[in-house]
Structure formats: C-alpha cells, structure tokens
Amino acid sequence: MEKAENIILKKEQTFEKYLLVEKIRFSYNSENIFENLSFSLPKKGLMQVVGPNGAGKTTLFKLLLGLYNPKEGKIIVNGEDITGNPRLASKYFSYVPQLIISSKSLNFPISAREFLEWELAFEERWPRFKINNNITNRIKNTLKFVRLEETAFEKDMRELSGGQKQKVFIAKALLKDKPVMLLDEPFSSIDPATRIDLAEIIVKLSREKLVIITSHDPNLLMKNTNYMLLLSRNYYTFGKPENVYKIDVLRNIYGGTAIEVGDKHLHICDEGCKP
Ligand SMILES: Nc1ncnc2c1ncn2[C@@H]1O[C@H](COP(=O)(O)OP(=O)(O)OP(=O)(O)O)[C@@H](O)[C@H]1O
C-alpha cells in the first residue's frame, strides 16, 4: 500500500507543463479553426495570444474553459484532463471576457462593491453565507489591487468608465482565486493611461499565476511576455517572444499590415496607420 505522505505529495505535485494543449483540431462547421494546435505552459507567467480578427483567439479560450469539445486532441491542466468539461475547467480558470463598452447590459445600477459581494455569495456554497466586514474588506482590497480609485467603489457600475469597469471585472475574476487567468482583449476600448495601469496589474498577476491574454497590441506587454501564440487560420507559431515575434511570422499572419519600424520594432497597423 502507498504511504500517506506519498499520496499527499502526489496531490500537491505541480506538473512542469502545467497547461498542456495537445493536437487540437476544432471546427464550427466544415472549415477547421484549429488543426493540430499544441503548446504547453508552466504554472506562472504571461502568454499573449496574437492574431487578426477571426483567427480563433476567443474560440481558444472557450476550448480552454471546456465550453467546446475539440474534434481531436486534449487539454490537460496540472495532469488533469479537462477537455470539454466546463466544471473541471472552472477549478483552474477564471475568465475576463472582452468588454464591449457600448453594451447596455454592462450598465447595471449596482455599485462595484455590491456587484462583487453578489459574486462572492454566488461562489460560496455554504448556506449561511452573510456579508460581513471580512468579506467587504476582501472585496475592497481586491479593488485596491486592481487600482480602482476608492471613490469609485460605491458608484453605480453604469457611472464607471470603460477602464474602471474592466478593473472591476478583473477583480471579479481574482476573487475566485484560480491558478490561470484568461483575459480576452483587456485593452480594447481603454484609454492609453489606463492601458498602462492595466498592463502593470497584468504583469503583477503573472508573477503569481499563469495569465493568458489576447491582444491586438502585443507591444504594450512585450517586455514581460514569457510566451506568445501567434495565430491565424490553420497556421500558428508558439514560443518565447525572441524566437517567434519576428517580422516574417507576423507577415504570414497579418500580411502587409505588419511593419518593422526603426530598430526592429514590430508593429501591426490598424486603420490609423499606413504600412
Ligand atoms: N458559435 C460560432 N459558430 C460558428 N462560427 C463561429 C462561432 N464563433 C466564432 N465563429 C467563427 O470562428 C472564427 C474564429 O472566431 P473567434 O471569435 O474565435 O476569433 P477571434 O480571433 O477571437 O476574433 P476577434 O479578434 O474578432 O475577436 C470566426 O470566423 C468566427 O466567425
């Protein structure tokens, strides 16, 4: 029989390849979004998923969250096969969806603090859950961690700016304290100053957990990025930025809108920039 301490050790073991995506094939209809997609990540750090509209970034997140079953392949977290199983996936992942600022559904008349209290009440399974000072303090500390100004804690969410709302949603995900955080385009519709603020928060988080973000502007976090997944339909490259974030790879993905500026600074042109 196995000794008790061995069993405990096994339970606490962290696999070096903490998140393993293995040979994923996925399609919504006849056309494959992913074909043989594989990558692996350690327990901590930052990965940026970069690719043009429709490349499959959000689909990848939905696969990680177990919301879709791939046609082939597996997703394994810390040795546990979570493929197509949202309940198992929710043990490991928290998710901040892309914030669509124009969405009326985000304009609910509830304060940031109340919103998070409700979130926590929903997460806690014990029936006598009551909001007390400890819970309120935990929420306030989380809101401070994401650098939401204290004057915004009690404001209705509909009065908050896009950046402030984004921070509340990151705080909501953080309260769940899951080992992997997925952020879908956290910088979209956010003003430049708040982007820098958010970027610093993301870097801080990536020292504690695995953070995966999708982005159209990888340069903002490039210095602190440990891995990149560059995606376009049926083509992908994965690796450390110094090995994969190269102009020829970007041109494969973005075509002529990928440009090299000055001293090897890579840039993906949007509407306001002419290649
Ligand atoms: N539920 C669905 N049913 C059918 N096709 C879908 C569905 N969801 C997404 N798609 C298609 O799959 C492709 C990948 O979509 P996805 O949203 O994952 O791309 P993305 O890289 O996140 O794009 P964006 O940068 O615009 O957010 C797109 O062509 C999209 O139209």
The ligand as a Gaussian input file, in Angstrom:
#p B3LYP/6-31G(d) Opt

LIG

0 1
 N      -20.508000      29.964000     -32.485000
 C      -19.935000      30.062000     -33.684000
 N      -20.462000      29.398000     -34.753000
 C      -19.891000      29.461000     -35.977000
 N      -18.757000      30.167000     -36.242000
 C      -18.206000      30.837000     -35.222000
 C      -18.761000      30.826000     -33.902000
 N      -17.972000      31.596000     -33.086000
 C      -16.978000      32.054000     -33.861000
 N      -17.117000      31.618000     -35.131000
 C      -16.210000      31.891000     -36.254000
 O      -14.958000      31.301000     -35.931000
 C      -13.879000      32.148000     -36.322000
 C      -12.998000      32.470000     -35.112000
 O      -13.765000      33.287000     -34.243000
 P      -13.143000      33.899000     -32.903000
 O      -14.200000      34.742000     -32.272000
 O      -12.579000      32.798000     -32.087000
 O      -11.975000      34.789000     -33.483000
 P      -11.099000      35.908000     -32.742000
 O       -9.692000      35.666000     -33.125000
 O      -11.415000      35.914000     -31.284000
 O      -11.638000      37.223000     -33.436000
 P      -11.713000      38.756000     -32.865000
 O      -10.306000      39.280000     -32.860000
 O      -12.558000      39.437000     -33.909000
 O      -12.361000      38.717000     -31.524000
 C      -14.525000      33.373000     -36.978000
 O      -14.558000      33.183000     -38.368000
 C      -15.923000      33.379000     -36.415000
 O      -16.822000      33.978000     -37.324000

